[in-house]
Amino acid sequence: MSQNGIKRTGLFKEISISPEKFNVFENLDDIQIDSYDYILVCTKAMFNEIIATDIYNNRSILSDSGKIVIFQNGWGNDEPFLKYFGTDKVFNARVITGFTRPERHTSEVTVHASPVLIGNLHNQPSDAVAVLAEAINEGGIPCSVTNEIEKALWAKMLYNCTLNPLGAILGVNYGRLTESESCVDIMNTIIDEIFSVIKAGGYQTYWNDSKEYKEVFYKQLIPPTYNHRSSTLQDIERKSKTEIDTLTGSIVSLGAKLSVEVPYNKMIFNLIKTMESFF
């Protein structure tokens, strides 16, 4: 980025930002600014322990009223940050916008199903991130705040855990998964298991049961993202570690904690971990 700038192509308005218009820091202790209003965590979730510790050790870069906003797939990503910061400081974002990275400084937006939602899992007021949401909106990516971020994150978990690992294992886009009756049977069971975890854990999402969700999943959610190749598939193709631990891995962990059997999710999880071990 420091050499080539930042570029966004694809579905939204194309944007190019030259290197002299922003700063790139390789370490937080290189930052020579009083403080920031927001720190956006946009890395893979497996680095959160390191990132949370690093931000805490350089906490002067976050203003007294500043917020940390986690833009990641999965569940439980806020836990490393809550070791160091109060619940009023840590927010989550739900993103259902698909990207590829044809060049290291370029993001190509390939699918967009719904606006980015930002909120707090611990009943803190969402107006604390309203300015950030407005700025993202003005940048051309639809974004708003919500007081129901738990529902949104579990909706994303249902979507990602059903599609991402299975697409990576089979090497196909989202839509192809729906063209096999056997694959649909697998996805239906994955969804059923996740709803069992949601119910046992007392979590909330937008649908009352798995049957209701499946109607929306196959008729409304899959069609606009038919051609998308999941981030898990892209990671496997690059021989990179995936986010399976915070996706299906979270379902497996919660299932064990709540005494809910999730054999299909456990098998999918183990298959992705096996593929990673071959790198």
C-alpha positions in Angstrom: 0.0 0.0 0.0 2.8 2.4 0.8 4.1 1.9 -2.8 0.9 1.5 -4.8 -1.8 3.1 -2.7 -5.2 1.5 -2.1 -7.6 0.4 -4.8 -11.2 -0.8 -4.7 -12.9 -2.3 -7.8 -16.0 -4.4 -8.4 -19.6 -3.8 -7.4 -19.2 -0.4 -5.7 -17.8 2.8 -7.1 -14.2 2.3 -8.1 -11.8 4.1 -5.8 -8.0 4.7 -6.0 -6.1 6.4 -3.2 -2.5 7.5 -3.7 0.1 6.6 -1.1 0.7 10.2 0.0 -2.9 10.5 1.2 -2.6 8.1 4.1 -0.1 6.6 6.5 1.0 3.0 6.8 2.5 1.8 10.1 4.1 -1.7 10.5 4.0 -1.4 14.3 1.6 0.3 16.6 4.4 1.9 18.5 5.4 3.7 15.3 2.2 5.8 15.5 3.0 9.4 16.4 -0.6 10.6 16.9 -2.4 11.6 20.1 -5.2 9.2 19.7 -7.8 7.6 17.4 -11.6 7.5 17.8 -11.9 4.1 16.3 -9.6 1.1 15.8 -10.9 -1.3 13.2 -9.7 -4.9 13.5 -9.9 -6.4 10.0 -7.3 -9.2 10.2 -8.0 -12.9 10.4 -9.4 -13.9 13.7 -6.6 -16.2 14.7 -4.4 -13.2 15.4 -6.8 -11.6 18.0 -4.8 -12.6 21.1 -1.7 -10.9 19.7 -3.7 -7.9 18.4 -5.5 -7.3 21.7 -2.3 -7.4 23.6 -0.6 -5.1 21.2 -3.4 -2.5 21.3 -3.4 -2.7 25.1 0.4 -2.2 25.3 -0.1 0.9 23.0 -3.4 1.9 24.4 -2.5 5.6 24.3 -3.4 5.5 20.5 -7.0 5.0 21.5 -8.8 8.1 22.8 -10.7 8.0 26.2 -14.0 7.6 24.3 -12.5 5.5 21.5 -13.9 2.2 20.4 -12.4 -1.0 19.0 -14.6 -2.5 16.2 -14.0 -6.1 15.1 -14.7 -6.7 11.4 -14.4 -10.5 11.3 -16.2 -13.7 10.6 -17.0 -16.0 13.5 -18.2 -16.0 17.1 -16.3 -15.1 20.2 -13.9 -12.8 18.5 -14.4 -10.1 21.1 -13.2 -12.3 24.0 -9.4 -11.5 23.7 -10.2 -7.8 23.7 -12.5 -8.0 26.7 -9.5 -9.2 28.7 -8.1 -5.7 28.4 -11.0 -3.4 27.6 -14.4 -2.8 29.0 -17.6 -3.8 27.2 -18.2 -0.2 26.4 -15.0 -0.2 24.3 -15.5 -3.3 22.2 -17.9 -3.5 19.3 -18.6 -6.0 16.5 -19.4 -5.6 12.8 -21.4 -8.0 10.7 -20.2 -7.9 7.0 -21.9 -9.8 4.2 -19.8 -8.3 1.4 -17.5 -10.7 -0.5 -14.0 -9.7 -1.7 -11.1 -11.1 -3.7 -7.6 -9.6 -3.7 -6.3 -9.7 -7.3 -3.3 -7.6 -6.1 -2.0 -7.0 -2.6 -3.2 -3.4 -2.6 -6.5 -4.1 -4.5 -9.8 -5.3 -3.2 -12.4 -6.4 -5.7 -16.0 -6.5 -4.3 -17.6 -9.5 -5.9 -20.8 -9.9 -3.9 -22.9 -7.7 -1.5 -25.9 -9.1 0.3 -26.7 -6.6 3.0 -25.3 -3.4 4.6 -22.5 -3.7 7.2 -24.0 -3.6 10.7 -22.1 -2.4 13.8 -23.2 -2.9 17.4 -22.4 -4.1 20.9 -22.9 -7.6 22.3 -23.2 -6.3 25.8 -26.1 -3.8 25.7 -24.0 -0.8 25.2 -25.6 2.0 23.1 -24.9 1.7 19.4 -24.9 5.5 18.8 -21.3 5.3 20.1 -20.3 4.0 16.6 -22.8 6.1 14.5 -20.1 8.4 13.2 -18.0 5.5 12.0 -21.0 3.9 10.3 -21.7 7.2 8.6 -18.1 7.5 7.4 -18.2 4.0 5.9 -21.4 4.8 4.2 -19.9 8.0 2.7 -17.0 5.8 1.4 -19.5 3.9 -0.7 -20.1 0.8 1.4 -23.6 0.7 2.9 -23.4 0.6 6.7 -25.6 1.3 9.7 -25.7 0.7 13.5 -27.9 -1.9 15.2 -28.9 -2.8 18.7 -29.4 -6.4 17.5 -25.8 -7.3 16.6 -26.1 -10.7 18.2 -28.9 -11.7 15.8 -26.9 -10.4 12.9 -23.7 -12.3 13.9 -25.6 -15.5 14.4 -27.2 -15.0 11.0 -23.7 -14.7 9.5 -22.6 -17.8 11.4 -25.4 -19.8 9.9 -24.5 -18.6 6.4 -20.7 -19.0 6.8 -20.6 -22.3 8.6 -23.0 -23.8 6.1 -21.2 -22.6 3.0 -17.6 -21.7 3.6 -16.0 -24.9 4.7 -18.1 -27.1 2.5 -17.3 -25.0 -0.5 -13.6 -25.2 0.4 -13.6 -28.9 0.7 -15.4 -29.4 -2.6 -13.6 -26.6 -4.4 -16.8 -24.9 -5.7 -18.7 -21.6 -5.3 -21.7 -21.1 -3.1 -24.3 -21.8 -5.8 -22.8 -25.1 -6.9 -23.4 -26.5 -3.4 -27.1 -26.2 -3.9 -27.1 -28.2 -7.2 -26.4 -31.5 -5.5 -29.2 -33.2 -3.5 -26.7 -34.9 -1.3 -24.9 -31.7 -0.6 -28.2 -30.0 0.3 -28.8 -32.8 2.8 -25.4 -32.1 4.4 -26.1 -28.3 4.5 -29.6 -28.9 6.0 -28.1 -31.0 8.8 -25.4 -28.4 9.5 -28.1 -25.8 9.8 -30.2 -28.0 12.2 -27.2 -28.5 14.4 -26.4 -24.8 14.6 -29.9 -24.0 15.6 -29.7 -26.6 18.3 -26.6 -24.7 19.6 -28.4 -21.4 19.3 -31.4 -22.6 21.3 -29.3 -24.4 24.0 -27.1 -21.4 24.5 -29.9 -18.9 24.7 -28.6 -16.9 21.7 -30.8 -14.9 19.3 -31.1 -14.7 15.6 -33.7 -13.5 13.1 -35.5 -16.9 12.6 -37.5 -19.0 15.0 -36.2 -22.4 13.8 -34.1 -24.1 11.1 -37.0 -24.7 8.8 -37.8 -21.0 8.7 -34.1 -20.1 8.0 -33.8 -22.7 5.2 -36.6 -21.0 3.3 -34.7 -17.7 3.4 -31.3 -19.4 2.9 -32.1 -21.2 -0.4 -34.5 -18.7 -1.9 -33.1 -15.3 -0.9 -29.5 -15.6 0.4 -27.8 -18.0 -2.0 -29.1 -16.6 -5.4 -27.3 -13.1 -5.1 -24.1 -14.7 -3.9 -24.2 -17.7 -6.3 -20.8 -17.2 -7.9 -18.9 -16.2 -4.8 -15.9 -18.3 -3.8 -15.7 -18.3 0.0 -12.7 -16.8 1.9 -12.1 -20.3 3.3 -11.7 -21.7 -0.2 -9.4 -18.8 -1.2 -7.3 -19.5 1.9 -7.1 -23.2 1.1 -6.0 -22.4 -2.5 -3.3 -20.1 -1.2 -2.3 -22.7 1.4 -3.0 -20.3 4.2 -4.5 -21.0 7.6 -8.3 -20.5 7.5 -10.8 -19.0 10.0 -12.4 -22.4 10.7 -11.6 -22.2 14.4 -13.9 -19.2 14.9 -16.6 -20.5 12.5 -17.3 -24.2 12.6 -14.8 -24.6 15.5 -17.0 -22.3 17.6 -20.0 -24.5 16.9 -18.1 -27.6 17.9 -16.8 -25.9 21.1 -20.2 -24.6 22.1 -21.8 -27.9 21.3 -19.4 -29.6 23.7 -20.0 -27.0 26.3 -23.8 -27.1 26.0 -24.0 -30.9 25.6 -25.4 -30.6 22.1 -24.3 -33.2 19.5 -23.0 -31.6 16.3 -21.4 -34.5 14.3 -21.7 -32.9 10.9 -20.1 -29.7 12.0 -17.4 -31.7 13.8 -16.6 -33.7 10.6 -16.5 -30.5 8.5 -14.2 -28.9 11.0 -11.9 -31.9 11.1 -11.7 -32.1 7.3 -10.6 -28.4 7.0 -8.1 -28.9 9.8 -6.8 -31.9 7.9 -6.5 -29.9 4.7 -4.5 -27.2 6.6 -2.2 -29.9 8.0 -1.1 -30.8 4.4 0.3 -27.3 3.7 
